[in-house]
Amino acid sequence: MGIEAFASEWLHCDRISSYLARMVSHNRTDSLLYANLMSSALNELLETAFAHHGPEGDFSCRVSRAGDADVIELDLPCDAAALSFYSEAARRLSQPDLAETYHAALFSPGRADPHLGLLEVAVDYRARISIQPEQGNRLKLAAEMALEGAAA
């Protein structure tokens, strides 16, 4: 999907996350709980991509499974501003006190922390998030988490 089309409507985040979560949850132990967890985590990642991306190019979302881990990969166009945002996010996500960073951002007065969604996914879903700049002004944002284990 073109990033222009994706970023034209905030509701795309909710609709895509809800649809994909329902599709990949059918064979899970508790499919309703799994779909809810997947939808919430995916929605946070999509909302981040919605707000921070390059001006043009294709956007893709892949959901897969590697052993017990669920993997979400977003591939998006990236300009200098988006690269700066994601570079700072990667720095913050590598902090040893990640839960403390997340809670400080969550309960901070004033404007919402721009990295709050990524911090939430990393802490609440115990996701391992990777942010990789790629050739051609692209960026790959991936989150690996064990949602079914979290649901147990």
C-alpha positions as CSV (number, residue, x, y, z in Angstrom):
1,M,0.0,0.0,0.0
2,G,1.3,3.5,-0.7
3,I,2.3,5.4,2.4
4,E,0.1,8.3,1.2
5,A,-3.0,6.1,1.2
6,F,-2.1,4.6,4.6
7,A,-1.4,7.9,6.2
8,S,-4.6,9.5,4.7
9,E,-6.8,8.1,7.4
10,W,-6.1,7.4,11.1
11,L,-8.7,4.6,11.2
12,H,-6.5,2.5,8.9
13,C,-4.4,1.7,11.9
14,D,-7.3,0.2,13.8
15,R,-8.9,-1.5,10.8
16,I,-5.6,-3.2,9.6
17,S,-4.7,-4.3,13.2
18,S,-8.1,-5.7,13.9
19,Y,-8.3,-7.5,10.6
20,L,-4.9,-9.1,10.8
21,A,-5.3,-10.0,14.4
22,R,-8.5,-11.9,13.6
23,M,-6.9,-13.7,10.7
24,V,-3.9,-14.9,12.6
25,S,-5.7,-15.9,15.8
26,H,-8.0,-18.7,14.6
27,N,-5.7,-21.6,15.7
28,R,-4.6,-20.2,19.1
29,T,-5.5,-21.7,22.4
30,D,-7.6,-18.6,23.3
31,S,-8.2,-17.0,20.0
32,L,-10.2,-14.1,21.4
33,L,-7.6,-13.1,23.9
34,Y,-4.8,-13.6,21.4
35,A,-6.6,-11.4,18.8
36,N,-7.0,-8.7,21.4
37,L,-3.4,-8.7,22.3
38,M,-2.1,-8.9,18.7
39,S,-4.5,-6.1,17.7
40,S,-3.4,-3.8,20.5
41,A,0.3,-4.4,19.9
42,L,0.0,-4.1,16.1
43,N,-2.1,-0.9,16.4
44,E,0.6,0.8,18.5
45,L,3.2,0.0,15.8
46,L,0.9,1.1,13.0
47,E,0.1,4.4,14.8
48,T,3.8,5.0,15.1
49,A,4.4,4.4,11.4
50,F,1.3,6.6,10.7
51,A,2.8,9.5,12.5
52,H,6.5,9.0,11.5
53,H,7.4,8.0,7.9
54,G,8.9,9.4,4.8
55,P,6.7,11.4,2.3
56,E,6.3,8.8,-0.4
57,G,6.8,5.1,-1.2
58,D,5.2,1.8,-0.4
59,F,4.3,0.7,3.1
60,S,4.0,-3.0,4.1
61,C,3.1,-5.0,7.1
62,R,3.9,-8.6,7.7
63,V,2.9,-10.8,10.6
64,S,4.6,-14.2,11.0
65,R,5.5,-16.8,13.6
66,A,9.0,-18.0,14.5
67,G,8.7,-20.8,17.0
68,D,6.8,-19.4,20.0
69,A,7.4,-15.8,18.9
70,D,5.0,-13.6,17.0
71,V,6.8,-11.2,14.6
72,I,5.4,-8.0,13.2
73,E,7.4,-6.3,10.5
74,L,6.6,-2.8,9.1
75,D,8.6,-1.7,6.1
76,L,8.1,2.0,5.4
77,P,9.7,5.0,3.5
78,C,12.0,7.0,5.7
79,D,13.3,10.6,5.3
80,A,15.7,12.5,7.6
81,A,13.0,13.5,10.1
82,A,11.7,9.9,10.4
83,L,15.2,8.5,10.6
84,S,15.9,10.9,13.5
85,F,12.7,9.9,15.3
86,Y,13.4,6.1,14.9
87,S,17.1,6.5,15.8
88,E,16.1,8.2,19.1
89,A,13.5,5.5,19.7
90,A,16.2,2.8,19.2
91,R,18.4,4.5,21.6
92,R,15.7,4.7,24.2
93,L,14.6,1.2,23.7
94,S,18.1,0.0,24.4
95,Q,18.1,1.6,27.9
96,P,18.5,-0.9,30.8
97,D,15.7,0.8,32.7
98,L,13.1,0.5,30.0
99,A,10.1,-0.1,32.3
100,E,11.1,3.0,34.3
101,T,11.4,5.0,31.0
102,Y,8.0,3.8,29.9
103,H,6.3,4.6,33.2
104,A,7.9,8.1,33.3
105,A,6.6,8.7,29.7
106,L,3.2,7.3,30.5
107,F,2.6,9.4,33.5
108,S,4.3,12.6,32.4
109,P,2.2,15.7,32.4
110,G,1.9,17.7,29.2
111,R,2.2,16.4,25.7
112,A,2.3,12.7,25.1
113,D,5.8,11.2,24.6
114,P,6.2,10.5,20.8
115,H,7.8,7.1,21.6
116,L,5.1,6.1,24.0
117,G,3.6,3.4,21.7
118,L,6.9,1.8,21.1
119,L,7.8,1.8,24.8
120,E,4.4,0.3,25.5
121,V,4.9,-2.6,23.1
122,A,8.4,-3.2,24.4
123,V,7.4,-3.2,28.1
124,D,3.8,-4.4,28.2
125,Y,4.2,-7.1,25.6
126,R,7.9,-7.9,26.4
127,A,8.7,-7.3,22.7
128,R,12.1,-7.2,21.3
129,I,11.9,-4.2,18.9
130,S,14.4,-3.7,16.1
131,I,14.7,-0.6,14.0
132,Q,16.9,-1.0,10.9
133,P,17.5,1.7,8.2
134,E,17.6,0.1,4.8
135,Q,18.8,1.1,1.4
136,G,16.6,3.5,-0.7
137,N,15.4,5.6,2.2
138,R,13.5,2.8,3.8
139,L,13.2,1.6,7.3
140,K,12.2,-1.8,8.9
141,L,10.5,-1.7,12.2
142,A,10.1,-5.2,13.7
143,A,8.6,-6.4,17.0
144,E,9.1,-10.0,18.2
145,M,7.0,-11.1,21.2
146,A,5.4,-14.2,22.7
147,L,1.8,-13.2,22.8
148,E,0.4,-16.6,23.5
149,G,2.7,-17.0,26.4
150,A,1.7,-13.6,27.7
151,A,-1.9,-14.6,27.5
152,A,-1.4,-17.7,29.6
